[in-house]
Structures are given as structure tokens and as C-alpha cells.
Amino acid sequence: MREEYELKHGRPNPYAARIGARGRAELLRWWAGATANVRVLPDDVAREFPDTESTVEALRLVVKLRAVKPNGSERKKRGAR
């Protein structure tokens, strides 16, 4: 997905008039809900995770690592030496 799109050569949607104001409002509500889950990755991160599967796998690993609590006894052992 691009940051910006050039729309100066665009044209109005010929079917938009068919759905009316009520249909447009419903479409806007749907679009707001559909795009709420979109996350834009920086270019360097997107190169490392080119597809959905690799991105999800990495994020699940991060979630598991965040759940692991550091063991305080290791710190004490290292400091005692």
C-alpha cells in the first residue's frame, strides 16, 4: 500500500449514485471497521517479513517471549562470584 496516491486523473464512480446516501453511510461504516486492523510496517521491517505467514510467526514468538519472566536467582548467582 502506498503512502500517497495520485488521483488527479481519476473519475467519479458511476455506480455511487445507485446506492444513495443511506448506502454510502453503510459503506463508510463497513470500511471503517475493515481498515481498523490494518498496520503499516516500515520498509526495513516489511523486507524482512514479506508475507503474512512470516509476520504472524514472528509476532507469536514475540508474544511468547514477553510472557517469559526473567529468573531473579540467575542475577544473584552472577553477582555472588
Secondary structure as UniProt FT lines:
FT   TURN            8..9
FT   TURN            14..15
FT   HELIX           16..34
FT   TURN            36..37
FT   HELIX           43..48
FT   HELIX           52..67
FT   HELIX           72..80
//
